[in-house]
Amino acid sequence: MTTNPGIDRRALLAGIGAVTLAGPPTARAAQAPLVLAAASLQESMTAAADAWARKGHVRPVCSFAASSALARQIAAGAAADLFASADEPWMDDIEKSGLIVPGTRTPFLGNRLVIVAPAGAPLARPQDELRALGKTRVAIADPDAVPAGRYAKAALESGGRWAAVEPNIVRAESVRAALALVERGVVPRGIVYATDAQASGKVRIAAIFTERSHPPIRYPLARLKASTSPDAEPFRRFLLSGEGKAIFRRFGFRPL
């Protein structure tokens, strides 16, 4: 498992006493699948749930948040069916805790990391935008816990820029919260996923980080042992099918 300075995931998962997302499993036995998905999947997973419903199934219920927050909820006993994480380490911890159904964890999607600016802001050349990050405030997801923030920190460290940028970092609880700060003009620059930029009409991409500057951005998908919905496994298979992957490709993801 990839470790992250500043946070002990396994201790955190063991110690969280959060309230579960839903009632006891018996109350959900006949209900639609509950999908816990990384915040960056909001539009695409919603579209996939809609497509599944159009096939005559009960529409899955989707709950979106930072992967770290979702992993804590799962560890606390959330009665959910599927988990789509924005990185491998949080899924690693859930798997090592014995909370996913063996054989259901699957590589799902890939993404890119970008710098965004408000849609009307003047932009410099991409290389100049990178150099300017140390001179302006930059919104990123919390790098001590949230995958998008960890990727952002790694990309800045690989370019030798983290020390200069860190004093101007504005930490957000999720990648979508970081995006919102830029959308509202509260912070002039943000580091988010390319799919987040594509989903917003209020920002534009100022620069794209090379994929070698950070660990590969991989979203794994798995069914949880707490699952009670009979549609959970069929919906998981739909997400991984050619039809399902085409939906996520439309939103800018790279199916794996």
N, C-alpha and C positions, 0 to 999 in steps of 0.2 A: 504494500500500500504506500502511495506517495504521502510523505509527511509534510506538514506545513508549520513553519516556525510560528509560535504565538498561539497555537491552539492544539489541544489534545482531543481529537475527534472522539476517540473511543471513550475517554473519560466523560466527555460532554454528553455523548449519547446515553451513557449509563446513568448519569446524574440528573437528566432532565425529568421534570415531573409535569409536563405540559398537559393541558386538557386535550382529549382526543377530538378528532374532527367530526366524528359521527357517533351514533349510539352503539350499543352492544351488537355483536355480530348477528344475533338472532333477529334483531330489529331490521337488519339490512338484507336478510337472506333473499328476499324476492325483489330487491331494488336493483337499479342500474349500477354498472361499475362506477366506483369512485376513483378517479385518476388524479394522483398528486404529480404535478408537472412543474418543471423549472419555469420561472417567470418569463423567460425568453420564448417559451413555446405557446404563449397565450393565444395568438391568432391562429397558428397552425393546428394546434391540438383541438381548438374549438371547431375549426373547419373539419377536422377528421371526425370529431364527435357528431357533427351535423351530417356528414356523409354516411356514417354508420346508421344514424336514425332514419335516413332516407331509404335504407334497405329494409326497413320494417322493424328494427330493433328499438328497445327503449334507449333513449339518448343517454350516453355516459355523462356523469357529473364530473366536471373538471375543477380542481383547486390549484391555483398558481401562487408560487412564492419562491424565494431563494431556495436552492437545493438544500442548503444547510438547515434552514427552518423546517423544510419538509422531512428531512432525515430525523430531526429531533422529534417531530410529531409521530413518525413511524416508530421510533424507539420507545416513545411514551405509550404506544398501544393504539394508535389511530386505526380505526376500522376501515382501511382503504384497500383497494384491489390492485392497482398498478402504480409504479413509481418510475418516472422519467427524470433522471438527474442530468444536470448540465456538466457533470464531470464524473470520472471513474472513482476517485477516492471516497466520496460520500456513499456511493453504491457499494464500494468495498466494505465499508463499515457496517452497512445494513446487512450485507451478505454474511460477514463474519459473526454478526450477532444472531444469525440463524433466522432472519426475518423474511427471506425471500424463498420462493418455491424453487428447489434445485432444478437446473436445466432451463429455467425461463429467462435468465439474464442474457441479453443480446445486445451487441453493438447496434446503435440505432441511427444517430445523426452526427454530422460534423458541421462546424461553423468557422467563421473568420472573426478576427478582432480588428476594430477600427477606431479612429478618432472622429468624433462628430462635433459639429458646430451648429448654432442656430441657422435655420434656412436662409435668413437674409444677411448673415454675417459675411464680410469679405474674407477670402481664404488666401493663404500663401501657398507656395509650392509644397507638396507633401513633405519633403525633407526639411523645409523650414518650419512647417507645422510641428514636426517632431522636436526640433530644437527649441521651439518656443514654449513647449510644455512646462519648462522650468521657470517661466516668467508669468504664468497666469494660473488661475485656479482650474482644477481639473476634477470632474466628478467621476468616481469609479465605485463599483460595488465593494463592500468591505473586504479588503484583501486578506484578512485574518480568517475568513470563513466562507465567503461566497465565491463560487467558481470563477465568475467573470472578473472579480477583483483579483483573484490569484493569478489568472492569466495576464491581466493588465500589469500587475507588479512584475511578473516574470519577464514580460516583453520589455518593460522599462529597465529592468536590471540587466538584461542581455545587451541592451544598447548603452549601458553605463549611465543611464539618466535617472534612475530611481532616487538617488540621494538629492539631486537638484529638484525633482518634482515633488517628493514626499511632503515638504512643508506646505505645499499648495493643494494637497489632495483634499477633496471633500468626499467623505465616506458616506455611502448610501446603503440601505438595508438589502437592496437587490439591484440587478442590472437595470430593471425598468424604473426604479426610483432614481438611479443615476441619469438615465435618459430623460426623465421628467424634469430634472433640474436644468438640463440644457434646453429642453423644449420651452421652458418658461423664461429662459434668459437669466436665470439666477446664477448660473455658472457658465462661462464662455466656451468651455470645451469639456468633452466627456469621452471615456473609453468604454465602448460597449461592443456587442456582437454586430456583425454586418446585418443580420436579420432584424435586429432592433431598429437599426437605421432605416432599413427597407420598410418596416411597419409604420414608421412615423413620417408624417408630411411636414413636420416642424423642424427637422434637422437635415443636414446633409453631411456626407462623408468628406472629411478633410484629409485623411491619410489612412492607409491600410498597413497594418503590421505584417511583416513576413511570417509565414507559418513556422519557420525555424526559430523565431525569436521567443517562442513560448511552447509549453507542452501541447501536444495535439488536443484540440477541442473536440471531445467525444462525449456524446450523450448516450448512456446505456439505458435500457428499458428492462423492467422485470416485473413479474407478478409477485405479490406479497402473500405470505402465509396467512395473514389476517383476512384474505379475500373470501367473500361469501357469494358474490354475484356469479351466476352461471354464465353470464356474458363476458366475464373478465378475460378468460383465455381466448375466446373467439375474437374479442376486440383487440387484444394484444397481437394476435396473428394478422388481423386486418391492418394494423399500423405498420407491420413489417412486410406486408404484401406489396406487390408492384403498384397497386392502386393507392394504397396508403402512402407509400413513399413518394408518389407523384404529387400528393397534396403538400407534403413538406418541402419538396423541391420547388413548388410554386411560391413558397414563402421565403426562398433563399437558402434553405438548408441543403446540406450535401448528404443524402442517404448513404449509410455504410453497408 
